[in-house]
Amino acid sequence: MSSADCGFSVIPCCARAASGNAHKRASDRRVIISFFIEKWLFGAVLKSHNSPLKAIGLAPENDTRLDELRGWLGACLGSGAIEIRPASADASFRRYFRVTRRDARSLIAMDAPPEREDCRPFVQIAALMRGAGVNAPQVIAQDLERGFLLLTDLGETTYLAALNEGNADPLYADAIEALIKWQRASRKGVLPPYDETLLRRECSLFPEWYVARHLGAPLTGAQSAVLSDIIRLIIARSLAQPAVFVHRDYMPRNLIVSDPNPGVIDFQDAVYGPITYDIVSLTRDAFVSWEEERVMDWTARYWEKARKCSLPVDPDFGAFYRDFEWMGLQRHLKVLGIFARIHYRDGKRGYLEDTPRFLNYARAVAERYRELAPLARLLDQIGSRVPATAGSERRDT
């Protein structure tokens, strides 16, 4: 499906990516964006900085499992595999290996210990995505009992590694195109619901892992009451949104520069939930930040295209953007807790370095809405605490 299939054409409009009279053609959108920046954001602008891909190392190798994987690959490929090397690792217990064949073509082998990970959602969602026209890996072979999958290789260059001022607009346009395809395939009852229980469990990670564990002191009773009230408001607004398929980590680190573009990975936790979740994950990323005007521009492009394609976005962009911001706040609080948990419980370094980015995201949103003012004050109160890592690197078990 191309942009034209829904009667909408994406036009670059940022200075470094546009040429000729592109700015003139996009003037109407600029007026809309400028209006909402003034109305909703009070002129606030976030600093733009592209952080490099974090060097998150693989977990210590389990030689027994690696030997088992080699044997399984040998059975799948015969003498076709000539090299197996680490490809990537994520925040879970999964490991990925790039398998180079004698004909120089490569595949990806996933090692997901079955006592820690379940491969079945990955297989199911990969099929859903490919059926929707999204470039997700094809599952070539599987051994679900042992936790092994053999996948097509989408490439080695992530969006996060490739993004720069010159290519951001076309790359994000492709990502929005793929997101629209994914959402248009949505069907209730196929994926787990992003319900109140899950949303609340995610929000609880912030006080438990970021505040109490990382900052070294739990919230007071009064502070806990403030946070509880805010979380209740956030969840109510999230559940009031129309529901679609949600990747749940649709961000540059999980998008691969490929043909067709992008390749999409790390989708095994997909759910059926709020329509703004994936677009806010894409534009307010864990590892790279953009000026607020650019974020709003990409969000407006998504909203226009979603409306053309009859997706259930709010017909008023102001209302949609408000939902976008509040949904993002839920994600920001969740990720602060997740990054702390990954550091202390799982012993994976590098994630805590990006927590200031999420604090900035959360504080900026909290300061823009009167109902969220108590959260802004709470974030200021805990902002002076010294992280526990200053004096301790103990890993929790």
Buried (B, 14 or more C-beta within 10 A) or exposed (E): BEBEEBEBEBBBBBEEBBEEEBBEBBEEBBEBBEEBBEEBBEEEEBEBEBBEBBEBEEBEEEEEBBEBBBEBBEEBBEEBBEEBEEBBBBBBBBBBBBBBBEEEEBBBBBBBBEEEBEBEBBBBBBEBBBEBBBBBBEBBBBBBEBBBBBBBBBBEEBBBEBBEBEBBBEBBBBBBBBBBBBBBBBEEEEBEBBBEEBBBEBBBBBBBBBBBBBBBEEBEEEBBEBBBEBBEBBBEBBBEBBBBBBBBBBBBBBBBBBEEBBBBBBBBBBBBBBBBBBBBBBBBBBBBBBEBBBBBBBBBBBBBBBBBBEBBBBEEBEEBBBBBBBBBBBBBBBBBBBBBBBBBEBEBBBBBEBBEBBBBBBBBBBBBBEEBEBBBEBBEEBEEEEBBBEEEEEEEE
